[in-house]
Amino acid sequence: MAANRLTQRADVTVTLVNPRPDFVHRIRLHQLVAGSDPAVVAYRDVLAEGVRLVVDTVTRIDADDRSLALASGGTLDYDHLIYAVGSGSADPSVPGAAEFSYPIATLEDAQRLRPALDAVDATPQAAAVTVVGAGPTGIETAAELAEQGRAVTLVCGRVLGPYLHAHGRRSVAARLARLGVTVLDGPGTKVTAVTRDAVRLADGRELPSALTIWTVGFGVPDLAVRSGLSTDALGRLLTDETLTSVDDARIVAAGDSAAPSGLPLRMSCQSAMPMGARAADTVLSRLAGEQPETLNQNFAAQCISLGRDGGIFQFANRQDVAVWFNINGRLGAKLKETVCKVVVKHLADEAGKPGGYGLHRGSGGAARQQQLLQAKQAERTPAPAKAAH
């Protein structure tokens, strides 16, 4: 979105550095694992013709020299940089998880998982598949695999779908039950260890597991940290509300690796594309000698697929808190599929007509400013003194 939008100016040369030759449609990775979608889109279908694509990885940003070191050994110079390196899974600290479970946060993760799943399917008897983590990724993966007839257990660690309203949670639980998914929730379901053929829980239970899929945890590349730029505790680049780095006005950030005012947005396509557009507009404003506008992000809902024939569209208020109203069932599935298609359409439309996207200009800034005020007030409020014993 950012690269396409920058091509509005004929005097700007735009280079996109990406480690893969295709665009990863990340919200379909669970479908790649199940075999219902490739989860990649050719860049020719979503990237403006004037954008130069460099298939490589940036290993370091030299802000003083305004240059990028590449894994291939080359360098790239820049006048303005948009930092949009995304996110992936955090390294699991649970014993055995890194060795014996499969993450699903990246294209490469999903591609490694697919043949492992095929190997389990080839066993003579129905083998148990365990999905650890009950956020959207875990729910979608469990439903997708169960719909194909696999024996799936979803281990929540705490609660099923923490973001969901209680009404939405009941709807999701009912759909998973119809698909045959065994849902384990509550405090005793936190995973304490993973072995080659089992998952151990905090309450002492040991679940047989021929294949364990790990959807817990969030991590970002450490590129900003390695480059000496200011980040939050997780390594997201710290910016102001125009998405400009607090260290350098020529570096702007967008997406999961950005932390505007120390308050990162919820990872979703709802924030990714508007942030990309806002980042580009910030650069374009600076090139024009104008003051950039501030982030004005609004969330309206979260949609989760529950197999190919079910889904839920969970509505939320302006503070991104789920409300009682949701649309589920086949209509929920159709809405989720529409969202997936619209993501690609927005990118393609912006490639064909740069500057046409405008959803980042909607309402929502007031809610974010309220969040900022509350966060600042919390920082200023002293912690209550502990009583002496």
C-alpha positions, 0 to 999 in steps of 0.5 A, a space after each residue: 500500500 505504501 509503495 503503490 501510494 508513493 508513485 503518485 509523484 513522478 519525481 519519486 523513485 520507489 524501491 520495495 525490498 522483500 525477502 520473497 518474490 510474491 506477496 504473502 496473503 497472510 490472512 489465508 495461511 491457515 488455508 495454505 496448510 489445509 490446501 484450500 488456498 495458496 496464500 500468495 499473490 503475484 506482485 504483478 497483480 498488486 504492485 504498481 508498475 513503477 515500483 522496483 522490487 528487490 528480492 532480498 533482506 535488509 540486515 541493517 539500517 544506517 540512518 546517518 548514511 541513509 543506506 541499507 545493508 542487504 543480506 546479499 552483500 549489496 547496499 541501497 541508498 534512500 532519501 526516505 525509508 518506510 519500515 514495514 517489516 511485519 511480525 511473526 511468532 515469538 520464540 516459544 519458551 515452553 520446553 520442547 515447543 521449539 523442537 516439536 511443534 510447528 508455528 504458522 505465522 509466516 509463509 515458510 512456517 505454513 509450507 513446512 507444516 503442510 507436508 508434516 500434516 500430510 505425513 500424519 494423514 498417511 497414518 493408518 488410524 486417525 491421528 490426534 492434531 493439537 492446536 495450541 493457542 485460541 486466538 484467531 489463528 488457532 481458531 481458524 487453523 483448528 476449524 479448517 483442519 477439523 472440517 476436513 475430518 481430522 481429530 483436532 484438539 484446541 488448547 486455549 491456555 485460558 479462554 477461547 477467543 479472548 477478543 470475542 464478546 461472550 455471545 460471539 464466544 458461544 457461537 464460535 464454541 458451538 461451531 467448533 463442537 459441530 466440527 468435532 473440535 475438542 476445546 480445552 479452556 481454563 487456567 489449567 490448560 496452559 501448556 507446560 511442555 511439548 514432546 514428540 508425541 504429546 502435550 502436557 498441561 498445567 493441570 497435569 494432563 498429558 494429551 497424545 499429539 501426533 502433530 502439534 501446531 503452535 499459534 501462541 506468541 508475537 514477535 517482530 524482526 530485530 532490525 530496528 534494534 540492531 540498527 540502533 533505533 529506538 524501539 519498545 520492549 518487543 522491538 517495534 520501532 517507536 514513532 510519533 502519531 505521524 508514524 515518524 521515527 522518534 530518532 529520524 524524520 526520514 524514517 517512517 514505520 507502518 504495520 506490526 513493527 510500528 509502535 506509534 506513541 508506544 501504543 501499537 495497533 492490533 495486528 490486522 488488515 484493518 490497521 495494515 493498509 491504513 497505516 501503509 497509506 498514512 506512512 506514504 502520506 507522511 513522506 509525501 507531505 514532507 516532500 511537499 514541505 507540508 506538515 503530515 497528518 496524524 494517525 486516525 485509526 478506527 476498528 469496527 470488527 474482527 472476522 474469523 473463518 470457521 472452516 469454509 462453510 462457517 465464520 463469525 464477524 464480531 463487531 466492536 465499538 470505536 475503542 476496539 472492544 467487542 460488542 454483543 452483536 455478531 454475524 455468524 454461520 454461512 453469512 459470517 463465512 461469506 463476510 470473511 471471504 469478502 474481507 480476504 478478497 477486498 484486501 487484494 482489491 485495495 492493493 490492486 486498486 491503489 497500484 492502478 490509481 495511486 492515491 485512491 485509497 482513503 480509509 485511513 482518513 476515517 474517524 477514530 482519532 478521538 478514540 486513540 487520543 483517549 487511549 494516549 491520555 489514559 496511558 499517560 495518566 497511568 504513567 503519572 499515577 504513583 503505584 499504591 504503597 504496599 502495606 507493612 507486615 
